[in-house]
Amino acid sequence: MIYLKSKAEIEKMKIPAEIMKKVLSAIKENIREGISTEELDKIAENVMVQNGAIPSFRGVECMYQGGKRFKNATCISVNEEIIHGIPSPVKILKKGDVVSVDVGVYKGGYHADAGRTYIVGEGSELAKKLVRVAEQAFFAGVDKAVVGNRIGDISYAIQQTVEQNGFSLLEDFQGHGIGKELHEDPGVPNIGNPGKGVRIQEGMTLAIEPMIVAGSPEVIVGPDKWVIKTKDRSLTAYYENTVAITKDGVEILTL
């Protein structure tokens, strides 16, 4: 079931969204050679706690191992890892690493979900293009997130942007509705056809999240049963924001 939000509810969603902006800013400031992904995770959680929020991801059940629940505040995935990377004290960032950070913030009964990919230091030309295209794909999708369009219009715009730049998309993972629950209907695939899918309505709140890879879209699940990696070990990038559909257009809450 799709839960359409009132103007008042969207205003309440802006509360965790504003905290999300602070979290992402802190992460960007602290991404550097020599820092562990666990340290970054703690920095993110401290910002949440200081602002009276809690991590949305903590307690989420593993899709590949029933009963096992996520313990951290963020997912931090490095290089060939695209999503669901578990922060670790022994995973130390080095120059050139491509680091995708996914964050969920919960406060006042509502969630915000956002993610960014950062490069440690200068990075390769491929890495820089990959990060840039992931962001471009998000905005291409957002341009189609208007009342009267369909979810497939968002998906198609994302797909076209990514594939025209020579990259691939994950087929089995997608964006989603968001609000009182972290994951709500409708799903927002990154691959699709225009004019297909659920009709976009005023009051929808969505987490749109292109997840792109430089090589083959074929993936494997890591031994921890959480992290998703490219099978060919090609680089990955990710870009996500929580958005609200209003009668006047789309509002990006976490940007």
Residue frames relative to the residue before (quaternion, step in Angstrom):
aa qw qx qy qz dx dy dz
M 1.0000 0.0000 0.0000 0.0000 0.00 0.00 0.00
I 0.3254 -0.7394 0.5603 0.1830 3.54 -1.00 0.88
Y 0.2042 -0.7822 0.5802 0.0995 3.57 -0.81 1.03
L 0.2064 -0.7779 0.5850 0.1000 3.55 -0.51 1.21
K 0.3015 -0.7795 0.5285 0.1488 3.56 -0.86 0.97
S 0.4466 -0.6521 0.5465 0.2770 3.53 -1.17 0.69
K 0.6833 -0.4521 0.3586 0.4473 3.56 -1.29 0.15
A 0.6404 0.5318 -0.3211 0.4517 3.57 1.03 -0.81
E 0.6611 0.4972 -0.3107 0.4682 3.58 0.99 -0.78
I 0.6304 0.5176 -0.3386 0.4690 3.58 1.01 -0.72
E 0.6120 0.5313 -0.3459 0.4728 3.58 1.06 -0.68
K 0.6494 0.5015 -0.3189 0.4744 3.60 1.01 -0.75
M 0.6364 0.5247 -0.3340 0.4563 3.60 1.07 -0.64
K 0.5822 0.5843 -0.3751 0.4230 3.57 1.19 -0.42
I 0.5532 0.6169 -0.3983 0.3934 3.60 1.19 -0.40
P 0.7141 0.3774 -0.2774 0.5202 3.67 0.72 -0.86
A 0.5932 0.5787 -0.3695 0.4204 3.59 1.12 -0.58
E 0.6460 0.5086 -0.3231 0.4687 3.59 1.00 -0.76
I 0.6364 0.5038 -0.3271 0.4839 3.58 1.05 -0.73
M 0.5896 0.5773 -0.3537 0.4404 3.56 1.08 -0.75
K 0.6329 0.5392 -0.3357 0.4428 3.59 0.93 -0.84
K 0.6557 0.5031 -0.3029 0.4745 3.57 1.03 -0.81
V 0.6290 0.5315 -0.3296 0.4618 3.57 1.03 -0.79
L 0.6842 0.4869 -0.2898 0.4591 3.57 0.82 -0.98
S 0.6251 0.5346 -0.3305 0.4628 3.57 1.06 -0.73
A 0.6620 0.5060 -0.3023 0.4629 3.58 0.97 -0.86
I 0.6363 0.5189 -0.3254 0.4691 3.56 1.02 -0.79
K 0.6546 0.5193 -0.3113 0.4526 3.58 0.89 -0.93
E 0.6655 0.5149 -0.2969 0.4515 3.57 0.98 -0.84
N 0.7752 0.3875 -0.1764 0.4668 3.59 1.07 -0.71
I 0.4587 0.6503 -0.4697 0.3824 3.61 1.25 -0.01
R 0.2880 0.7526 -0.5445 0.2328 3.57 -0.58 1.12
E 0.6373 -0.5032 0.4191 0.4063 3.53 -1.29 0.30
G 0.7918 0.3330 -0.2441 0.4500 3.57 -0.95 0.91
I 0.6186 0.5241 -0.3631 0.4591 3.60 1.19 -0.24
S 0.3993 -0.7042 0.5269 0.2587 3.59 -1.07 0.66
T 0.5841 -0.5721 0.4311 0.3817 3.56 -1.19 0.45
E 0.5921 0.5556 -0.3736 0.4486 3.60 1.13 -0.49
E 0.6256 0.5309 -0.3374 0.4614 3.59 1.02 -0.76
L 0.6417 0.5150 -0.3202 0.4696 3.58 0.97 -0.83
D 0.6329 0.5384 -0.3211 0.4543 3.56 1.00 -0.84
K 0.6669 0.4992 -0.2982 0.4659 3.58 0.95 -0.87
I 0.6104 0.5420 -0.3450 0.4633 3.57 1.07 -0.74
A 0.6600 0.5081 -0.3032 0.4629 3.57 0.93 -0.92
E 0.6826 0.4835 -0.3021 0.4572 3.59 0.85 -0.91
N 0.6192 0.5506 -0.3517 0.4355 3.60 1.00 -0.74
V 0.6310 0.5174 -0.3358 0.4705 3.59 1.01 -0.77
M 0.6378 0.5218 -0.3289 0.4612 3.59 0.97 -0.82
V 0.6829 0.4967 -0.2901 0.4503 3.57 0.81 -1.03
Q 0.6564 0.5227 -0.3082 0.4482 3.58 0.95 -0.87
N 0.7353 0.3726 -0.2123 0.5249 3.57 1.22 -0.50
G 0.5903 -0.6404 0.3438 0.3510 3.57 1.21 0.48
A 0.5555 0.5925 -0.3920 0.4321 3.58 1.21 0.47
I 0.2596 -0.7360 0.5969 0.1862 3.55 -1.33 0.16
P 0.5840 -0.5939 0.4128 0.3685 3.62 -1.15 0.47
S 0.4435 -0.7017 0.4981 0.2506 3.57 -0.85 0.99
F 0.6911 0.5332 -0.2875 0.3942 3.57 1.00 -0.84
R 0.5672 0.6148 -0.4000 0.3745 3.58 1.10 -0.58
G 0.7932 0.2741 -0.2269 0.4941 3.55 -0.77 1.07
V 0.4756 0.6548 -0.4539 0.3729 3.61 1.27 -0.08
E 0.4193 -0.7359 0.4804 0.2276 3.56 -0.85 1.00
C 0.5084 -0.6541 0.4777 0.2923 3.55 -1.04 0.84
M 0.4238 -0.7290 0.4818 0.2385 3.59 -0.80 1.01
Y 0.7312 0.4075 -0.2367 0.4932 3.59 1.19 -0.41
Q 0.7710 0.2115 -0.1214 0.5883 3.57 1.26 -0.11
G 0.2729 -0.8201 0.4831 0.1398 3.56 0.17 1.31
G 0.7712 0.3328 -0.2670 0.4725 3.54 -0.97 0.92
K 0.6440 0.4908 -0.3240 0.4892 3.58 1.14 -0.53
R 0.1181 -0.8287 0.5467 0.0191 3.57 -0.74 1.06
F 0.5591 -0.6280 0.4399 0.3154 3.52 -1.15 0.80
K 0.2701 -0.8087 0.5116 0.1070 3.56 -0.92 0.95
N 0.6926 0.5099 -0.2779 0.4278 3.58 1.17 -0.42
A 0.5910 -0.5842 0.4333 0.3489 3.55 -1.36 0.10
T 0.7939 0.1750 -0.0664 0.5786 3.57 1.17 -0.63
C 0.3166 -0.6504 0.6320 0.2782 3.51 -1.40 0.15
I 0.0213 -0.7991 0.6005 -0.0189 3.59 -0.76 1.03
S 0.0425 -0.8226 0.5635 -0.0628 3.54 -0.45 1.30
V 0.1839 -0.8259 0.5318 0.0348 3.57 -0.79 1.08
N 0.8703 0.0225 -0.0613 0.4881 3.55 -1.00 1.02
E 0.8447 0.0004 0.0083 0.5352 3.64 -0.37 -1.14
E 0.5543 0.5626 -0.4031 0.4623 3.59 1.29 -0.08
I 0.2193 -0.8124 0.5272 0.1180 3.58 -0.69 1.02
I 0.8077 -0.0591 0.0634 0.5832 3.62 0.90 -0.88
H 0.8200 0.3302 -0.2313 0.4063 3.53 -1.45 0.29
G 0.3184 0.7552 -0.5150 0.2513 3.60 1.13 0.49
I 0.3382 -0.7486 0.5392 0.1857 3.57 -0.89 0.97
P 0.4602 -0.6769 0.4937 0.2937 3.63 -0.76 0.96
S 0.0418 -0.8177 0.5726 -0.0430 3.55 -0.97 0.91
P 0.4902 -0.6628 0.4738 0.3096 3.61 -1.04 0.69
V 0.7093 0.4478 -0.2638 0.4762 3.61 1.18 -0.42
K 0.5865 0.5274 -0.3933 0.4725 3.59 1.24 0.01
I 0.0374 -0.8296 0.5544 -0.0550 3.55 -0.07 1.38
L 0.4059 -0.7307 0.4938 0.2398 3.57 -0.74 1.02
K 0.1218 -0.7840 0.6067 0.0490 3.53 -1.10 0.81
K 0.7027 -0.4703 0.3310 0.4188 3.53 -1.28 0.39
G 0.7952 0.2909 -0.2364 0.4767 3.55 -0.93 0.97
D 0.4837 0.6689 -0.4421 0.3510 3.61 1.21 -0.21
V 0.2633 -0.7186 0.6240 0.1579 3.53 -1.20 0.73
V 0.0640 -0.8510 0.5182 -0.0558 3.55 -0.38 1.31
S 0.1241 -0.7938 0.5940 0.0400 3.57 -0.61 1.18
V 0.0812 -0.8040 0.5890 -0.0030 3.56 -0.73 1.12
D 0.1088 -0.7826 0.6128 0.0095 3.55 -0.73 1.18
V 0.0567 -0.8250 0.5608 -0.0409 3.56 -0.75 1.10
G 0.0701 -0.7644 0.6386 0.0547 3.55 -1.12 0.76
V 0.0916 -0.7960 0.5981 0.0166 3.58 -0.88 0.98
Y 0.0882 -0.7992 0.5942 0.0188 3.58 -0.92 0.98
K 0.2427 0.7432 -0.6007 0.1668 3.54 -0.89 1.02
G 0.8494 0.1714 -0.1254 0.4831 3.55 -1.09 0.74
G 0.7066 -0.4829 0.2624 0.4458 3.56 1.14 0.60
Y 0.7388 0.3587 -0.2150 0.5285 3.60 1.27 0.04
H 0.3590 -0.7291 0.5539 0.1806 3.52 -1.27 0.61
A 0.0911 -0.7126 0.6846 0.1236 3.50 -1.42 0.35
D 0.1088 -0.7926 0.5998 0.0108 3.56 -1.02 0.85
A 0.1719 0.7821 -0.5812 0.1448 3.59 -0.82 0.99
G 0.0315 -0.8060 0.5909 0.0164 3.55 -1.22 0.41
R 0.1087 -0.7751 0.6209 0.0436 3.53 -1.24 0.57
T 0.2485 -0.7219 0.6151 0.1969 3.54 -1.30 0.35
Y 0.1281 -0.7971 0.5898 0.0161 3.53 -0.87 1.07
I 0.2724 -0.7244 0.6041 0.1898 3.56 -1.24 0.47
V 0.3606 -0.7227 0.5484 0.2168 3.56 -0.88 0.98
G 0.8154 0.0685 -0.0890 0.5679 3.57 -0.47 1.18
E 0.8211 -0.2622 0.1861 0.4716 3.54 -1.21 -0.58
G 0.1972 -0.8101 0.5292 0.1572 3.60 0.76 -0.96
S 0.5685 -0.5987 0.4503 0.3401 3.54 -1.28 0.42
E 0.6376 -0.5113 0.4014 0.4134 3.56 -1.27 0.29
L 0.6134 0.5444 -0.3427 0.4581 3.59 1.07 -0.72
A 0.6611 0.5097 -0.3098 0.4552 3.57 0.89 -0.93
K 0.6701 0.5046 -0.3052 0.4509 3.57 0.91 -0.90
K 0.6498 0.4987 -0.3212 0.4753 3.57 1.00 -0.78
L 0.6387 0.5447 -0.3269 0.4340 3.58 0.94 -0.87
V 0.6647 0.4925 -0.2948 0.4783 3.58 0.91 -0.93
R 0.6576 0.5218 -0.3042 0.4503 3.56 0.95 -0.89
V 0.6860 0.4862 -0.2880 0.4583 3.59 0.90 -0.90
A 0.5960 0.5569 -0.3672 0.4470 3.60 1.05 -0.66
E 0.6679 0.4810 -0.2914 0.4875 3.57 0.98 -0.85
Q 0.6422 0.5221 -0.3231 0.4590 3.59 0.95 -0.84
A 0.6412 0.5306 -0.3221 0.4513 3.58 1.01 -0.82
F 0.6109 0.5431 -0.3499 0.4576 3.58 1.02 -0.74
F 0.7158 0.4507 -0.2711 0.4595 3.58 0.77 -0.99
A 0.5834 0.5482 -0.3754 0.4671 3.58 1.14 -0.53
G 0.6608 0.4993 -0.2999 0.4734 3.57 1.01 -0.81
V 0.6438 0.5358 -0.3158 0.4458 3.57 0.96 -0.89
D 0.6080 0.5711 -0.3518 0.4248 3.58 1.03 -0.73
K 0.7152 0.4189 -0.2398 0.5054 3.59 1.18 -0.54
A 0.5583 0.6179 -0.3818 0.4009 3.59 1.28 -0.08
V 0.3702 0.7194 -0.4913 0.3224 3.55 0.58 1.21
V 0.6552 -0.5251 0.3751 0.3928 3.53 -1.19 0.61
G 0.7699 0.3349 -0.2719 0.4702 3.56 -0.91 1.00
N 0.6107 0.5052 -0.3517 0.4981 3.58 1.20 -0.43
R 0.3982 -0.6863 0.5425 0.2759 3.56 -1.31 -0.07
I 0.6717 -0.4964 0.3585 0.4171 3.56 -1.24 0.45
G 0.6136 0.5720 -0.3425 0.4232 3.59 1.06 -0.73
D 0.5897 0.5637 -0.3693 0.4451 3.59 1.14 -0.51
I 0.6220 0.5165 -0.3230 0.4919 3.57 1.10 -0.75
S 0.6725 0.5225 -0.2878 0.4381 3.54 0.83 -1.09
Y 0.6776 0.5069 -0.2925 0.4454 3.57 0.86 -0.99
A 0.6491 0.5204 -0.3198 0.4534 3.58 0.96 -0.84
I 0.6337 0.5145 -0.3198 0.4811 3.57 1.02 -0.81
Q 0.6757 0.5149 -0.2923 0.4392 3.56 0.82 -1.04
Q 0.6605 0.5156 -0.3100 0.4492 3.58 0.88 -0.94
T 0.6577 0.5203 -0.3120 0.4465 3.58 0.90 -0.89
V 0.6901 0.4846 -0.2768 0.4608 3.55 0.89 -0.96
E 0.7250 0.4532 -0.2617 0.4478 3.57 0.74 -1.03
Q 0.6220 0.5395 -0.3466 0.4494 3.60 1.06 -0.61
N 0.6897 0.4350 -0.2670 0.5135 3.56 1.26 -0.39
G 0.6032 -0.6296 0.3284 0.3632 3.57 1.27 0.31
F 0.5939 0.5645 -0.3665 0.4407 3.58 1.24 0.31
S 0.3955 -0.7112 0.5366 0.2235 3.57 -1.34 0.18
L 0.3134 -0.7318 0.5781 0.1789 3.54 -1.36 0.34
L 0.4921 -0.6230 0.5119 0.3282 3.53 -1.20 0.53
E 0.3512 -0.7695 0.5007 0.1840 3.57 -0.80 1.01
D 0.7415 0.4565 -0.2206 0.4394 3.59 1.06 -0.75
F 0.7165 0.3699 -0.2393 0.5409 3.59 1.26 0.03
Q 0.0193 -0.8311 0.5498 -0.0816 3.54 -0.94 0.90
G 0.5878 -0.5270 0.4693 0.3956 3.50 -1.39 0.03
H 0.2183 -0.7927 0.5659 0.0613 3.56 -1.29 0.07
G 0.5766 -0.5190 0.4831 0.4059 3.49 -1.36 0.14
I 0.0702 -0.7930 0.6050 0.0162 3.58 -1.21 0.46
G 0.2409 0.7584 -0.5797 0.1753 3.56 -1.14 0.59
K 0.8140 -0.0141 0.0567 0.5780 3.56 -0.48 -1.18
E 0.7121 0.2900 -0.2003 0.6073 3.55 1.29 -0.48
L 0.5681 -0.6002 0.4379 0.3540 3.56 -1.13 0.63
H 0.7855 0.1545 -0.0699 0.5951 3.56 0.99 -0.88
E 0.0574 0.7847 -0.6097 0.0963 3.55 -0.59 1.22
D 0.5641 -0.5248 0.4853 0.4133 3.53 -1.34 0.01
P 0.6253 -0.1630 -0.7561 -0.1035 1.55 -2.24 1.14
G 0.5399 -0.5450 0.5020 0.3994 3.53 -1.31 0.17
V 0.1904 -0.7705 0.5996 0.1025 3.57 -1.15 0.67
P 0.1722 -0.8181 0.5413 0.0898 3.62 0.08 1.24
N 0.4190 -0.6915 0.5275 0.2606 3.54 -1.25 0.43
I 0.6950 0.3337 -0.2398 0.5901 3.54 1.37 0.10
G 0.3334 0.7639 -0.5042 0.2259 3.60 -0.78 0.87
N 0.4850 -0.6537 0.5085 0.2809 3.51 -1.38 -0.09
P 0.5153 -0.6460 0.4565 0.3299 3.60 -0.97 0.80
G 0.7960 0.2980 -0.2296 0.4742 3.54 -1.11 0.72
K 0.6477 0.4958 -0.3141 0.4858 3.57 1.28 0.11
G 0.7146 0.4653 -0.3237 0.4099 3.54 -1.26 0.37
V 0.7674 -0.3705 0.2825 0.4405 3.51 -1.39 -0.09
R 0.4749 -0.6535 0.5127 0.2907 3.55 -1.05 0.80
I 0.3949 -0.7119 0.5308 0.2354 3.60 -0.93 0.91
Q 0.0847 -0.8219 0.5630 -0.0159 3.54 -0.78 1.11
E 0.6001 -0.5239 0.4560 0.3969 3.53 -1.27 0.43
G 0.7576 0.3590 -0.2760 0.4701 3.57 -0.94 0.91
M 0.5041 0.6121 -0.4460 0.4152 3.59 1.23 -0.07
T 0.0762 -0.7506 0.6531 0.0652 3.55 -1.14 0.69
L 0.0564 -0.8382 0.5382 -0.0683 3.53 -0.62 1.23
A 0.2539 -0.6883 0.6507 0.1959 3.52 -1.31 0.53
I 0.0952 -0.7999 0.5924 0.0078 3.57 -0.34 1.28
E 0.0846 0.8462 -0.5093 0.1319 3.59 -0.58 1.13
P 0.1635 -0.7817 0.5972 0.0747 3.59 -0.07 1.23
M 0.0704 -0.7598 0.6462 0.0120 3.56 -0.97 0.98
I 0.0138 0.8594 -0.5066 0.0675 3.56 -0.21 1.23
V 0.1961 -0.7801 0.5869 0.0927 3.55 -1.20 0.60
A 0.5181 -0.6657 0.4524 0.2892 3.54 -1.14 0.72
G 0.7763 0.2991 -0.1537 0.5331 3.59 1.17 -0.55
S 0.8243 -0.1389 0.1461 0.5290 3.54 -0.90 -1.01
P 0.4418 -0.6979 0.4923 0.2745 3.61 -1.03 0.72
E 0.4609 0.6794 -0.4594 0.3390 3.61 1.23 -0.01
V 0.1111 -0.8259 0.5526 0.0128 3.58 -0.82 1.02
I 0.1989 -0.7302 0.6350 0.1550 3.52 -1.38 0.24
V 0.4142 -0.6696 0.5536 0.2715 3.54 -1.27 0.44
G 0.4696 -0.6965 0.4680 0.2745 3.59 -0.83 0.96
P 0.6832 -0.5109 0.3359 0.3992 3.59 -1.24 0.35
D 0.6201 0.5386 -0.3516 0.4493 3.60 1.20 -0.39
K 0.4197 -0.7358 0.4243 0.3199 3.58 1.38 -0.10
W 0.6226 0.5214 -0.3467 0.4694 3.58 1.24 0.37
V 0.7688 0.4085 -0.2253 0.4374 3.55 0.48 -1.24
I 0.2424 -0.7379 0.6154 0.1340 3.55 -1.13 0.81
K 0.0656 -0.8166 0.5732 -0.0197 3.57 -0.74 1.14
T 0.5104 -0.5847 0.5114 0.3687 3.55 -1.26 0.34
K 0.5067 -0.6724 0.4510 0.2961 3.56 -0.92 0.94
D 0.7273 0.4131 -0.2375 0.4939 3.58 1.05 -0.77
R 0.4673 -0.7166 0.3977 0.3315 3.58 1.38 0.21
S 0.3521 0.7314 -0.5100 0.2847 3.60 1.14 0.53
L 0.6226 -0.5749 0.3966 0.3529 3.55 -1.23 0.58
T 0.1788 -0.7772 0.5983 0.0781 3.53 -1.23 0.58
A 0.0401 -0.7783 0.6246 0.0505 3.55 -1.29 0.33
Y 0.1817 -0.7927 0.5819 -0.0097 3.51 -1.23 0.66
Y 0.0726 0.7846 -0.6145 0.0399 3.58 -1.07 0.69
E 0.0683 0.8216 -0.5537 0.1169 3.58 -0.67 1.10
N 0.0531 0.7548 -0.6538 -0.0028 3.51 -1.26 0.62
T 0.4202 -0.6348 0.5769 0.2960 3.51 -1.34 0.33
V 0.0532 -0.8123 0.5807 -0.0140 3.57 -0.79 1.04
A 0.2372 -0.7462 0.6045 0.1465 3.54 -1.27 0.49
I 0.3113 -0.7411 0.5680 0.1764 3.57 -0.96 0.91
T 0.0173 -0.7970 0.6031 -0.0284 3.57 -0.64 1.13
K 0.6620 -0.5007 0.3634 0.4230 3.57 -1.25 0.22
D 0.6924 0.4648 -0.2669 0.4830 3.58 1.23 -0.50
G 0.7307 -0.3462 0.2302 0.5415 3.59 1.27 -0.03
V 0.6423 -0.5169 0.3936 0.4066 3.53 -1.32 -0.22
E 0.1720 -0.7603 0.6195 0.0927 3.55 -1.08 0.82
I 0.2646 -0.7611 0.5745 0.1440 3.57 -0.74 1.10
L 0.2797 -0.8297 0.4639 0.1349 3.56 -0.20 1.31
T 0.7705 0.3890 -0.1875 0.4689 3.60 1.02 -0.78
L 0.6105 0.5381 -0.3504 0.4638 3.57 1.25 0.31
